[in-house]
């Protein structure tokens, strides 16, 4: 059941053959939920041809105009990337990340993001993630084809799916990516109005707040509470100004 809660998200894939090969890689490892964000060429006969007997995965895939829509209903998002970042993000190799994904998938929908064939995921897209996944590879040539990367991740998920125990259910449902985004935007507005944050020069404050939120893994009650505090501060400032 946990594998059914895992969404494989391909962000702006350029070659339909990679989409089909990714679908085939998923089906061989028991994964069914494929999401495409702004694919350059899809539907396309090459995708069907490369999918072979996994055309049903293609037929059931969701096509989204934005990453926001693709992960809106997920409470845990992992981004695949080997790139180092100026502000470090939680990072795990593919096996450790698979364990964490399966633990979170026992609670609700999760997503694994794969970037463009040419330049992967952007920094902004990686900031949407709770965890950055790295596939160990030779430093002389660490580049993997998109469908190959999907196969490696799918294999680890399948391998660990029987070994990872189901964690006890939390007392409140986890917040979705859309709910966390809305909370962070609410706090951005409060910080700007209060003068704490300069809108034309916010620095790294918002990035670090997002990192804190995704690292902790907020539930819906916690998000509502934090938004309630922000609303109260806004009201207090309005009353004082009036």
Secondary structure as UniProt FT lines:
FT   HELIX           3..5
FT   STRAND          6..11
FT   HELIX           16..28
FT   TURN            29..30
FT   STRAND          33..37
FT   HELIX           45..51
FT   HELIX           52..54
FT   HELIX           55..59
FT   STRAND          62..64
FT   HELIX           67..71
FT   TURN            72..73
FT   STRAND          76..80
FT   STRAND          91..93
FT   HELIX           94..105
FT   TURN            106..107
FT   STRAND          110..114
FT   TURN            117..119
FT   HELIX           123..126
FT   TURN            127..128
FT   STRAND          131..134
FT   TURN            139..140
FT   HELIX           146..161
FT   TURN            162..163
FT   HELIX           177..194
FT   TURN            199..200
FT   TURN            203..204
FT   HELIX           205..216
FT   HELIX           220..241
//
